[in-house]
Amino acid sequence: MKLTAAREDILVPLQSVIGVVERRQTMPVLANVLLQARDSKLSVTGTDLEVELVAAHGVTVQQAGEITVPGRKLLDIFRSLPEKTSVTLSTEGERVSIRAGRSRFTLSSLPAGDFPLVEDINAQQTLRLAQGEFRRLIDKTHFSMAQQDVRYYLNGLMLETDGKALRAVATDGHRLALCEMALAGKGQGTQQVIVPRKGVLELQRILGTDGEIELSVGTNHVRAQIGDIRFTSKLIDGRFPEYGRVIPGSPPRTVEADRETLRQALQRTAILSNEKYRGIRLTARPDLLTLQAHNPEQEEAEDQVEVTYKGDEVEIGFNVNYLLDALGAVEGDKVAIGLTDSNSSCLIHAPGVTSARYVVMPMRL
């Protein structure tokens, strides 16, 4: 294999895939990236057996071929080279040689045949989506995924399509985030899959805001083609909870507030909340919301926010971090908080908007 390219033509695809390449791996080849040069194109692949990323870029190929080299070392070399340097990369027996100006590097390699690739994912359906809208689905929900929960099906993001809309739902058992987007054209039936946490975070990292993406959903994998980058992730084999049952239908009490004012008041009050449980008490009275927190050191904080509310007085405790995450995801200047009673979950959304909704379970204080 031999190719010549500008530094950036190799650095850009390398940076796109390096997120899944770990230094310490059970299999030595997983610390490497797969380089494939053919048809005036260099393809760079990284994988951790759960998520695979492939990025391609145009280069001058003198001799086609494929090889694997240590991913992090290769990235560090290309980062250290001056901008727009011309680089020649070639294989010399069991090693890979990199020449740029007066610099020369020789890296060890492993055979390309040892590198595990996900070939065909047996796609059940393929969706063409606006990249910005799909990114919004993930941005508005990913923070509610569980981390290392024994209920492994919660450690990911559920994607569901019913032919008319694509829905993303995440929950850790204490809160839930849901966001949906309409699908253009006729859908291909109902399907529900769970993308693991690492896959979701990598997808979020590589998604932009312009153009389209092609999303293919198979039985065991999900694949997204985003420009020159192809993302493939294994799916979590499990049944996601029936999320519709925990979303309050139409809560009898609604508090409307200025989103930023409420967010700042929550942050101030949270300073003196219990560091472990992060509990905060909300008391809603006509046109006034009182926030209170205290901790084991007998310290207390209280704040008040003017709101639009006409119902009976209701007092309810929440984890303040969950409320802040939801408020951070709500779009617009105003926020509506639907309350039922002191033992029921609250529903948070922008007034009049149902495409993104957040549920936070109460806590006893």
LINDA-V37472 format. One record per helix or strand. SS is the DSSP state (H for helix, E for strand). FROM is the first residue (numbers start at 1). TO is the last residue. If there is no record, write none. Layout:
SS_FROM_TO ; SS_FROM_TO
This chain:
E_2_6 ; H_7_20 ; H_28_31 ; E_32_38 ; E_41_47 ; E_51_58 ; E_60_63 ; E_65_70 ; H_71_80 ; E_86_92 ; E_95_100 ; E_103_110 ; H_112_114 ; E_125_130 ; H_131_139 ; H_142_144 ; H_152_154 ; E_156_161 ; E_165_171 ; E_175_182 ; E_191_196 ; H_197_206 ; E_212_217 ; E_221_226 ; E_229_235 ; H_243_245 ; E_253_258 ; H_259_270 ; E_279_285 ; E_288_294 ; E_300_306 ; E_308_308 ; E_314_319 ; H_320_329 ; E_334_339 ; E_346_349 ; E_356_360
